[in-house]
Amino acid sequence: MLMDKPAPPVSALAWVVLDRTTKKALFGRFEKDRREVASLTKLLTLYTVFSIADSLKIDLQTPVKVL
């Protein structure tokens, strides 16, 4: 965990932010507790966004206009 920066505000009961390169947890809350799977629709949407951004070399910090 990164101790020199505050964790982002998250309303979920349990969550984790992973470093994609190192696969290490940066922040989390109850991240090691066994839980039910979150909404698969939300997970698949996030996976799709990351996959498209990666294949099109889109920086995730770049604002995108949704029509």
matplotlib code that plots the C-alpha trace (Angstrom):
import matplotlib.pyplot as plt

x = [0.0, 1.1, 1.3, 2.5, -0.8, -4.4, -6.7, -9.2, -12.8, -14.8, -18.3, -18.0, -17.7, -14.7, -12.4, -8.8, -6.7, -3.9, -0.8, -1.2, 2.5, 3.6, 0.3, 0.7, -2.1, -1.8, -4.9, -7.7, -10.4, -11.2, -9.5, -8.6, -12.0, -14.0, -17.0, -19.7, -18.8, -19.8, -22.1, -20.7, -22.1, -20.0, -16.9, -17.2, -17.8, -14.6, -12.7, -14.0, -13.0, -9.5, -9.1, -10.2, -8.1, -5.0, -5.5, -6.1, -3.2, -5.7, -4.4, -7.0, -6.4, -7.7, -11.3, -13.6, -16.9, -19.7, -22.4]
y = [0.0, 3.5, 5.2, 8.6, 9.4, 9.3, 6.6, 7.9, 8.4, 5.2, 4.4, 0.6, -1.7, -3.5, -2.4, -2.5, -0.4, -2.4, -1.3, -2.8, -3.1, -4.6, -6.3, -4.8, -3.3, 0.5, 1.1, -1.0, -1.7, -5.2, -6.3, -9.7, -10.6, -13.1, -11.5, -12.1, -11.1, -7.5, -6.7, -8.6, -5.9, -3.3, -5.4, -6.3, -2.6, -1.6, -4.4, -3.3, 0.3, -0.7, -3.1, -0.5, 2.2, -0.1, -1.2, 2.4, 3.8, 6.2, 7.8, 7.2, 10.7, 12.2, 13.5, 11.7, 13.2, 10.6, 11.3]
z = [0.0, -0.6, 2.8, 1.5, -0.3, 0.9, -0.5, -3.0, -1.7, -2.5, -1.2, -1.8, 1.2, -0.3, -3.1, -4.3, -6.7, -8.3, -10.2, -13.6, -14.2, -10.8, -9.9, -6.4, -4.4, -4.1, -2.0, -0.7, 1.9, 2.9, -0.3, 1.0, 2.3, 0.2, -1.3, -3.9, -7.5, -8.3, -11.2, -14.1, -16.5, -14.7, -14.7, -18.4, -19.3, -17.4, -19.1, -22.5, -21.9, -20.8, -23.8, -26.3, -24.7, -24.8, -28.4, -29.6, -27.4, -25.6, -22.5, -19.7, -18.5, -21.8, -21.6, -24.0, -25.3, -25.3, -27.8]

ax = plt.figure().add_subplot(projection="3d")
ax.plot(x, y, z, "-o")
ax.set_aspect("equal")
plt.show()
